[in-house]
């Protein structure tokens, strides 16, 4: 549960540059389709939402269904015009939200 | 409603239609219809134009449990004209929904990559919505050797 997300993005960028951001959240992503050995359906439990914002403004988000593989990986881009902080969040089916932050210096 | 989805299915294009004609089996047929329903909900019944979208998927996925998928849409991504939402649906999984990407002008590019589960050989349908209310669609077939989704 208390797994930490993995993030990969540059620490520095030029003003107006489009940077690449890679994120990976360790999670089983139980689809709700599988059955246990007694034939009972294993309840669904996935990360259903991901958001990324920069200095409080939305950059990218995703609505996630059980068809996204375990340890959901998302790669996307962001155009940076100023130094600041990226905030990422992953919402679990159980209501918990995992967050992470990363700073970038833009010159 | 039924009519609308059928029209939407046609709008989504050749891939979906071919699949329906070829017929495969009942399961795939139902899944393709559900996927078309999802697309119709997304577009509000509006027709989508083919093009502007690039779908990167392996031609043959040996393991359906994790298949890399990259979607990119050719768009200026300015405050006045950008791709806001990109819907990805499956025509051969137990549920059609896969993922929806939401972009803003701050995204810089309408491009995202993830890893998905595929239960069987099927078409993946992608529909993009722009800030101007236009819709674009594309689809790609992927052959799956071993299905995912814990089947």
Interface residues (C-beta under 8 A of the other chain):
Chain A: X18 X19 X31 X33 X34 X54 X57 X58 X59 X60 X61 X62 X63 X64 X65 X66 X67 X68 X69 X70 X72 X73 X74 X75 X76 X77 X78 X79
Chain B: X65 X66 X67 X70 X77 X90 X93 X94 X95 X97 X98 X99 X100 X101 X102 X103 X104 X105 X106 X107 X108 X109 X111 X112 X113 X114 X115 X116 X117 X118 X148 X149 X150 X151
